[in-house]
Amino acid sequence: MSLDKSIIEVKDVSFVYKSSNADRPDVTALSDMNLSIREGEFLAVLGRNGSGKSTLAKLMNALFLPTSGTIIVNGLDTTNEELLWDIRSSTGMVFQNPDNQIVGNVVEEDVAFGPENLGIPPEEIRIRVDTALETIGMTEFKEYAPHRLSGGQKQRVAIAGILAMKPKCIVLDEATAMLDPIGRKEVMRILRKLNTEEGITIVHITHHMDEAGKADRVLVIDEGKRVIVGTPREVFSDVKRIKKLGLDVPQVTELMYELNKCGYNFPTDILTVEEAIACLKQSLPSGKEL
């Protein structure tokens, strides 16, 4: 793994949804997008509804092909149909609703589905399924029917199905949007583990700013264009700009921003509760405690 090596290159990419109705215009979802995603990084993608986030995700997995420009995934051009399986096995996709992605009658069957379609030998599939379920902490549920699982558990099974294909990158298209806070926390813990311990590149499209705050970098898209790329501290410190783009910032960043409007002078790049507490303690008169 090397953060100097790109696993996905988006070069001058535009994507247009062609209208089937002569009375309706075509819709440009992405325009002149350029982005380099480094191998082993955790990238969060933000943007208001209709900004082009999901279109970008589908382009990375070759579900869509660019109208113009080029996308290179692990050294492979997504427009080359002969390389389609290689591209999708190196960059797996997890969608918002796990029920749309789970196809097996029991958990282990579902996890085995991807490797089976890749033509992996049965004995290797068995190893991959067991390893994937162990990685996401779902071994004890391997013989369960998916409908018996919680939303967070279903999403973990969907991730296991991707892991069994041994991808270098996982793209998640708002995969935590339908989950409760406990389910979201479960999935984020797994993603962080896969990123830090397995070296898997994570591209996480999300509406939850606290999740984006834990990424290595944040990409903000607006009206199909790349408008901001930087570390979470760099991106969220400019609260006014983020709000003008129709987005929020992490709650603790918002708190410090509002306090500053009341005359305080706290740093604008606070992302965690611990950092906020440290700043607040420093501002208290000597001998006082929170």
Secondary structure, DSSP 8 states (H G I E B T S, - for coil): --TTSEEEEEEEEEEEE--SSTTS--EEEEEEEEEEEETT-EEEEE--TTSSHHHHHHHHTTSS--SEEEEEETTEETT-GGGHHHHHHHEEEE-S-GGGT---SSHHHHHHHHHHHTT--HHHHHHHHHHHHHHTT-GGGTTS-GGGS-HHHHHHHHHHHHHTT--SEEEEESTTTTS-HHHHHHHHHHHHHHHHHS--EEEEE-S-HHHHTTSSEEEEEETTEEEEEE-HHHHHT-HHHHHHTT----HHHHHHHHHHHTT----S---SHHHHHHHHHHHS-TT---
